[in-house]
């Protein structure tokens, strides 16, 4: 074996020295006539070039956040529980468990509009789920309370 003299040993690739052709296929403009329009729209869109915060899909992290949220909820620390349920939804969007528990938490914190929205989200995720009836009753209760005239 030779030491870093640029020679290629058996099993090594020589492609690192070759230029890669990145040009589109010859018939690309006919096969995909609006593809350049899409690229132009993406480049001129507001906020293009900016990268937002990104959380990868991580169901294990979401489950742990729900578990910790439950810990706080049982101790009536609803603010901390809310934060954990919301974080769970960052890592696993449309998680039914996190959504229903967030809704209950928001209701306990006297945030009926937010709670109503989350109960609705739960019903979108699992319209016939195990807590669907509880969510429907809570929504009716919150809507009735909102309809009452303030004294």
N, C-alpha and C positions, 0 to 999 in steps of 0.2 A: 504494500500500500504506500502511495506517495503522499507526502504532506503538502496540502494546499497549493499545488502548483497549477491548478486549473484543469488537470486531466480528469476524465470521467472513468469511474470504476464500474465494474459490472453491477447492474441493478440500479444505477443512478439515472436520473432524468437529465436530458440535455435541453429541455424546454425552457430553462431559465435564461438561456442565451438567445432564444428565438423571439421575434416580435409577434405579438398576438394581434390578429386582425379583428378589430371591433366594429368594422363598418357593417351596415345592415345588408341583408341579402339583396340581390339585384331587383327582385320583384316586390320588395317590401312596400314601396309607395302605392302599388296597385292592390296588394293584399290587405293592407291596413291604411286606407286613405286618410283617416282622421287621427292617426296616432300622433302626429306632430302637433295637432290642435290641443290634444290632451296635455302634452308636455308643456306647451306654451301657457295653457291655463294654470297648470301647477306652478310654473315659475312666476307668474304674475299675480297669483292669489295673495290676499293679505296674509301676512304672517309667514309666508313661505321663506324658507331658509332658517326659520327659528325652530329649535327643537324643544318641545315641551317636556315636562317631567314624564318619565316612562317607568311604569311598574310592570314587570313581567307577570304573566299568569302563573300563580303559585298557590295551588289549593292547600298545600300543607301550611304555608304561612297564614292563609286565610282561616283555616281551621284553628290554628293556635291563637289568632286574634279573637276569634269568636269565644274560645275557651277563656281567655283573659277578660274579655268583655263580660262574660257571664260571672266571673269572679267579682268584678266591680259592681255589676248589677245586683248581685245578692247582698252586697254590703251597702246598697243604696247610693253608690257613687255613680250616678247616672251620667255625669259629664265624661268621666273616664271610660265608662262602658260605651257611650256614643262614639267616642274617638276610635275605640277598638273595632266596633262594628263597621264604621266607615272605612277604616283601614282594611278590614277584611274584604270589603267590596272593591277596594282598589286592586287587590291581588286576585280576586275571583269575582268578576262582574256577574250580576244576576244570581248571586248566591241567595237562595230562598231563606235559609236559616238566619243569615246575617241581616237580611232585609226585614223579616218579621220582628226580630229582636230589636233592631234599630227603631222600628215603628213603635213598639211598646215602650222603649226607652224615651223616645221623643214625647210620647203621650204623658209619661210620668213627669217629664220636665216641663209640662204645660206648653208644648209647642204643637198645637193641634193641626195647623196647616201642614207642617213638615210631616207629622205623624200620618195624616190622611194621605199624603203623597206616597209615603213608604208602604202603607197598607195596600194602596192601589198597585204599587210596584210588585208587591208580593203576589197579588192576585193575577197580575200579568204573567209572572213566572210560573206559578202553580195555581191555576184557577180552581182546581179540585184537590188541592194539597191538604195535608193533615191539619193545617191551621187556617184554611180558607174560610170556614164558617166564623171562626174567631175574628178574622180580619174584616169580614163583611159586617159583623155586629159592631166592631169598633168604629168602622167607617160610618155606620148609621148613627151611632152614639155621638161621634164628633160632628157630623153634619147637623144633627138635631141641636147640639149645643151651640153651633155657630148661627143657627137660624133663630135662636132665642134672642129677644131684644135685650140689650145691655141696660142695666138699671143705673 
